[in-house]
Amino acid sequence: QSVLTQPPSVTGAPGQRVTISCTGTSSNIGAGYDVHWYQHLPGTAPKLLINANNNRPSGVPDRFSGSKSGTSASLAITGLQAEDEADYYCQSFDRSLSAVIFGGGTKLTVL
Amino acid sequence: QLLLQVSGPGLVEPSETLSLTCTVSGGSISSTTYFWGWIRQPPGKDLEWIGSVFYSGDTYYNPSLKTRVTISVATSKNQFSLRLRSATAADTALYYCARQSHYYMNWFDPWGQGTLVAVSS
């Protein structure tokens, strides 16, 4: 069981908006540690989408946005496109474990 | 464009040492801005941070693996390496190397392609 909890899957139609949650505890997200998000297509290297909760690196479309509140964070994708179909992971740090931690991943299916 | 490439054996015998090297191109591993990390993903399981190293040799390890892991850096070769002792089937995974921003708690970008290592006789 992952320290950061993500829904196993989310589904959306082209053009729609979907959100992916990442739920932690007072030892990680709730302790103030930043949350980062990655997009992962099988057979490729994971790609950074959002760093430090809500910062979008250069080259990442503004359809992707991140937010954080309390012990949770969310990734929102608007104007869903077929190419967005991938696995999405959140990452943070846990002070009790003294380790970088990842969520279990969420598979996004675009109908 | 910074590129990272993992190299090493794809098959390791149980109880032996798993050794991988990450070669960095398009940038210097001696940058004072970045750490360099190893992450793995066993089949069907979550991503797991193994550890990170600074160009000076300072290392931070996942406590769950700390007793078996050594991460080192070779600045003259622009490489950093992973050694995981006493490998077992549980260490079978896709291994990635990545650049980590500013501190070992931070995000990874970019990642290398990853290499599958199987621990089996």
Interface residues (C-beta under 8 A of the other chain):
Chain A: S2 Y33 D34 H36 Y38 T44 A45 P46 K47 L48 N51 A52 P57 Y89 Q91 F93 L97 S98 A99 V100 I101 F102 G103 G104 G105
Chain B: G37 D46 L47 E48 W49 S52 N62 P63 S64 Y96 S101 Y104 M105 N106 W107 F108 D109 P110 W111 G112 Q113 G114
